[in-house]
Amino acid sequence: MTDALPFFEDNAQSPSTDDGTAMTMVSMLRQDLVVADRYDDRGSIVRLDLVRADGSVLPAFSAGAHVEIEIASLEDGRSLRRRYSLWGDPTDRYRWRLGILLSPASRGGSQALHTRAHRGSRIAVGPPANDFPLAPEGAAVLVGGGIGITPLLAMAHTLTAEGRPFVLHYVTRSAGRTAFLDLLPTFPFADRIRLHHDDGIGALPFDPTRDLTAPDDDAHLYVCGPAGFMDHCTAAARGLGWAAPRIHQEAFGADVDTTGSTFEVVARRSAVTVRVGPQETIANALSGAGVPVELSCGEGVCGACACDVVEGKPDHRDHVLTDEEKARGDQILICCSRALGARLVLDL
């Protein structure tokens, strides 16, 4: 490992990099981990292995889990928090393995990690959390679109260890944009992986009506990837007879329209009232008025910013709340959702 520390926690200034650029890492998280290995993969994805500096064991995680990284933006140094799924074998207690896509629409998180995270870099990382767990029993059909493959690889490790039947469909645009291609043959579940490329070269495109088939009585379907991809897969699955409780999904990089008419938001506990403009989010308006706001993805896919609605009707734009939760109208994700009326009162 090198001595370069381009990430540093506890509001301290890190040492300068080789080009003389100083970088900061503002953190309220619990783990100060070291990048033990970095691999620049196909499809603009970087793979990072994180370990403890003293080589001791890391907290356990379950398949489908993610961790949260906090990093200073490349543009203005403001603190960014981003969640990334763990793709390694959950029985490996000595390293956490991440796969991070350099998003074309990056708001600073993935770009900063691609630029700054090198072997020897220190990164402040939160404890594992899991919003996308495996069901405790039954067969599984795993469908990953692009970077959405990451939590499904961890699931495949667990399913293999438990002796449960499963198949893993990995969908990418082309072989040249397929990350993990060098590792796939080495996995103990290599014979259960089905590759699909949108261009049809070397592997047939994914057709959910053909490849999902009708469900077994105990089977669960797990879909992860861009929101549009997941919508296509889950709609096809329902048409094949998959019951909604047996379809599980987690979104990566959702497209969300956060714009709309101006409205008023009252943060009741903070005794603050703000006006949210047409191009502004509730989270930004409240944060600008000094109200503490919990934010991570900023795209309505993680749920970190969810809060209770006291009065008013939300205009839901997120990919986290279920249809039933949205219909109740007692919660809102303030990173992307808006108001259907002139006023919302939130428990903030």
C-alpha positions in Angstrom: 0.0 0.0 0.0 1.1 3.5 -0.6 1.2 6.4 1.9 -1.1 8.6 -0.2 -4.3 9.5 1.8 -6.6 11.4 -0.5 -9.5 10.7 1.8 -9.4 11.6 5.4 -12.1 11.8 8.1 -13.0 13.9 11.1 -13.0 17.2 9.2 -9.3 17.1 8.8 -7.2 18.2 5.8 -5.6 15.3 4.0 -2.0 15.3 2.7 -1.5 16.7 -0.8 -1.6 14.3 -3.8 1.3 13.9 -6.2 0.1 16.8 -8.3 -0.1 19.1 -5.2 -3.9 19.1 -4.9 -5.1 18.9 -1.3 -8.2 16.9 -0.7 -10.6 16.7 2.2 -12.9 14.1 3.6 -15.6 15.3 5.9 -17.1 12.4 7.8 -19.5 11.5 10.5 -19.2 7.8 9.7 -17.6 5.0 11.7 -15.0 3.1 9.6 -11.7 4.5 8.3 -10.8 2.0 5.7 -7.9 1.6 3.3 -8.1 0.8 -0.5 -6.2 -2.5 -0.7 -6.8 -2.9 -4.4 -8.2 -1.0 -7.4 -9.1 -2.4 -10.8 -10.4 -0.2 -13.6 -13.0 -2.4 -15.3 -15.0 -2.3 -18.5 -18.0 -0.1 -18.8 -16.5 2.8 -16.8 -16.6 0.8 -13.6 -13.9 0.9 -10.9 -13.6 -2.0 -8.5 -12.3 -1.2 -5.0 -11.4 -3.6 -2.2 -11.5 -1.9 1.2 -9.8 -3.3 4.4 -9.0 -2.2 7.9 -5.5 -0.7 8.2 -4.6 -3.3 10.9 -5.9 -6.2 8.9 -8.6 -7.0 11.4 -12.1 -8.4 10.6 -14.8 -6.1 9.3 -18.4 -6.0 10.5 -20.5 -8.8 9.0 -22.9 -8.0 6.1 -25.7 -10.0 4.4 -26.2 -10.4 0.7 -27.8 -7.4 -0.9 -26.3 -4.9 1.6 -24.7 -1.6 0.9 -22.3 0.8 2.6 -22.3 4.6 2.6 -19.2 6.6 1.7 -18.8 10.3 2.4 -16.6 12.4 0.2 -15.8 16.0 -0.6 -17.1 17.1 -4.0 -14.5 17.8 -6.7 -16.3 21.0 -7.6 -16.9 22.8 -4.4 -15.7 20.6 -1.5 -19.2 20.1 -0.1 -19.8 16.9 1.7 -21.4 14.1 -0.5 -22.8 10.8 0.7 -23.2 8.0 -1.7 -24.4 4.4 -1.2 -22.7 1.5 -3.0 -23.6 -2.2 -2.9 -21.2 -4.8 -1.6 -20.6 -7.5 -4.3 -18.1 -9.8 -2.5 -18.7 -13.0 -0.6 -20.4 -12.2 2.7 -18.3 -14.9 4.4 -15.1 -12.9 3.6 -14.8 -10.8 6.8 -11.5 -9.1 5.8 -12.6 -6.9 2.8 -15.5 -5.1 1.5 -15.7 -5.1 -2.3 -17.3 -2.2 -4.3 -18.1 -1.7 -8.0 -18.6 2.0 -8.8 -20.0 3.2 -12.1 -18.7 6.6 -13.4 -22.1 8.1 -14.1 -22.3 10.5 -17.1 -24.6 12.6 -15.0 -22.4 12.4 -11.9 -23.1 15.0 -9.3 -19.6 14.5 -7.8 -19.7 11.2 -6.0 -18.7 8.6 -8.6 -16.4 11.1 -10.3 -14.5 11.8 -7.1 -14.1 8.2 -6.3 -12.9 7.3 -9.8 -10.4 10.2 -9.6 -9.2 9.9 -6.1 -9.5 6.3 -4.8 -6.2 4.6 -5.3 -4.3 1.8 -3.5 -3.5 3.2 -0.1 -6.2 5.8 -0.1 -8.2 6.1 3.2 -12.0 6.3 2.9 -14.6 6.8 5.7 -17.3 4.3 5.3 -20.5 3.7 7.2 -21.6 0.3 8.5 -23.4 -2.1 6.2 -27.2 -1.8 5.8 -29.6 -3.9 3.8 -32.7 -2.7 2.0 -32.6 -5.5 -0.5 -32.2 -8.8 1.5 -32.6 -12.3 0.3 -35.7 -14.2 1.4 -34.8 -16.8 4.0 -35.7 -19.7 1.8 -36.8 -20.7 -1.7 -35.3 -20.6 -5.2 -34.1 -17.4 -6.7 -34.0 -15.7 -10.1 -31.5 -12.9 -10.1 -31.6 -10.2 -12.9 -28.9 -7.5 -12.9 -28.8 -4.6 -15.4 -25.3 -3.1 -15.8 -23.9 -2.0 -12.4 -27.0 -3.5 -10.8 -25.2 -6.8 -10.9 -23.2 -5.9 -7.7 -25.7 -6.9 -5.0 -26.7 -9.9 -7.0 -23.1 -11.3 -7.0 -23.2 -11.3 -3.2 -26.6 -13.0 -3.3 -25.2 -15.6 -5.6 -22.4 -16.4 -3.2 -24.9 -16.9 -0.3 -27.3 -18.9 -2.4 -24.4 -21.2 -3.5 -23.3 -21.7 0.1 -26.8 -22.5 1.2 -27.3 -25.0 -1.6 -30.4 -23.1 -2.9 -31.3 -23.3 -6.6 -30.9 -20.0 -8.6 -30.0 -18.5 -11.9 -28.2 -15.2 -12.5 -29.0 -13.1 -15.6 -26.5 -10.4 -16.2 -27.6 -7.8 -18.8 -25.2 -5.4 -20.4 -25.0 -3.3 -23.6 -22.1 -5.2 -25.0 -19.2 -7.5 -24.0 -17.0 -4.5 -24.1 -19.0 -2.8 -21.4 -19.4 -5.9 -19.2 -17.7 -5.5 -15.8 -16.5 -8.5 -13.8 -16.0 -10.4 -17.1 -12.5 -11.5 -15.9 -14.0 -12.9 -12.6 -17.2 -14.6 -13.8 -15.5 -17.9 -14.7 -13.8 -18.0 -11.3 -17.0 -17.8 -9.2 -18.3 -21.1 -7.7 -21.6 -20.3 -9.4 -20.1 -19.7 -12.9 -22.4 -22.3 -14.4 -25.5 -20.5 -13.2 -24.6 -17.2 -14.9 -26.4 -16.3 -18.1 -24.9 -13.3 -20.0 -27.1 -11.1 -22.2 -25.8 -8.3 -24.4 -28.1 -5.7 -25.9 -26.1 -5.7 -29.2 -26.6 -9.5 -29.5 -22.9 -10.1 -30.2 -21.7 -13.1 -28.2 -24.9 -13.4 -26.1 -28.6 -13.0 -26.8 -30.3 -9.9 -25.6 -32.4 -10.3 -22.4 -36.0 -11.1 -23.1 -37.9 -11.3 -19.8 -40.9 -13.1 -21.3 -38.5 -15.8 -22.5 -35.8 -15.9 -19.8 -37.8 -15.4 -16.7 -40.4 -18.2 -17.4 -43.3 -18.9 -15.0 -42.5 -18.9 -11.3 -42.1 -21.9 -9.1 -44.2 -22.0 -6.0 -41.3 -21.0 -3.7 -39.3 -18.8 -6.1 -38.4 -15.2 -5.6 -37.3 -12.7 -8.3 -34.6 -10.1 -7.6 -34.1 -7.3 -10.1 -31.5 -4.5 -9.8 -30.5 -1.8 -12.3 -31.7 1.4 -13.8 -35.3 2.2 -13.1 -36.5 1.8 -16.7 -34.9 -1.6 -16.9 -36.5 -2.7 -13.7 -39.9 -1.5 -14.7 -39.6 -3.5 -17.9 -38.6 -6.7 -16.1 -41.1 -6.5 -13.3 -44.0 -5.8 -15.7 -43.1 -8.8 -17.7 -42.7 -10.9 -14.6 -46.2 -10.0 -13.4 -47.5 -10.9 -16.8 -45.9 -14.4 -16.4 -47.7 -14.9 -13.0 -45.1 -13.6 -10.5 -46.9 -12.4 -7.4 -45.9 -8.9 -6.3 -44.6 -10.1 -2.8 -42.1 -12.3 -4.6 -40.6 -9.6 -6.7 -37.8 -7.6 -5.1 -36.0 -4.7 -6.6 -33.4 -2.1 -6.0 -32.8 0.8 -8.3 -29.5 2.3 -9.6 -29.4 5.7 -11.2 -33.0 6.5 -11.6 -34.2 9.2 -13.9 -36.4 11.6 -11.9 -38.0 14.9 -12.8 -37.8 17.1 -9.7 -39.3 20.2 -11.3 -42.8 21.7 -10.9 -44.9 24.6 -9.6 -43.8 26.7 -6.6 -45.2 25.6 -3.2 -44.6 26.2 0.5 -43.1 23.7 3.0 -43.3 24.1 6.7 -40.7 22.2 8.8 -42.8 22.0 12.0 -40.2 21.0 14.6 -37.7 23.4 13.3 -40.2 26.2 13.0 -39.0 27.1 9.5 -41.1 27.8 6.4 -39.6 27.9 2.9 -40.8 28.4 -0.6 -39.7 25.7 -3.0 -39.2 27.1 -6.5 -39.9 25.4 -9.9 -36.3 24.2 -10.3 -35.6 23.5 -6.6 -36.0 20.5 -4.4 -37.5 20.4 -0.9 -34.2 19.2 0.5 -32.2 22.0 -1.1 -34.7 24.7 0.1 -34.8 23.4 3.7 -31.0 22.9 3.8 -30.5 26.5 2.6 -32.7 27.7 5.5 -30.6 25.8 8.0 -32.8 22.8 8.5 -30.8 19.6 8.9 -31.5 17.3 6.0 -30.6 13.6 5.6 -29.5 13.1 2.0 -27.6 10.4 0.0 -28.6 9.4 -3.5 -30.6 12.5 -4.5 -32.5 10.4 -7.0 -35.2 8.9 -4.9 -33.8 5.4 -4.9 -32.3 5.0 -1.4 -34.9 6.3 1.1 -32.4 8.2 3.3 -34.3 11.5 3.1 -37.8 10.0 3.8 -39.8 12.0 6.4 -43.3 12.1 7.7 -46.0 14.3 6.2 -48.2 16.1 8.8 -50.4 18.1 6.3 -50.7 18.3 2.6 -50.5 15.9 -0.3 -47.2 14.7 -1.7 -46.4 14.5 -5.4 -44.3 11.3 -5.2 -41.4 11.0 -7.7 -39.3 8.4 -5.9 -38.6 4.7 -6.6 -38.6 3.6 -2.9 -42.1 3.9 -1.5 -44.6 1.2 -2.5 -47.9 2.0 -4.2 -49.7 1.5 -0.9 -47.3 3.8 1.0 -47.7 6.5 -1.7 -51.4 6.2 -1.5 -51.3 6.8 2.3 -49.5 10.1 1.7 -47.9 10.1 5.1 -44.3 10.0 3.9 -42.3 11.8 1.3 -38.8 11.6 -0.1 -37.7 15.2 -0.1 -34.7 14.8 -2.5 -37.1 14.5 -5.5 -40.8 14.6 -4.6 -43.0 17.7 -4.5 -46.4 18.9 -3.4 -49.7 18.4 -5.2 -51.1 21.5 -3.5 -49.8 24.8 -2.3 -48.5 23.7 1.1 -46.8 20.8 2.9 -46.2 20.5 6.6 -43.3 18.0 7.4 -42.2 16.5 10.7 -38.7 18.1 10.5 
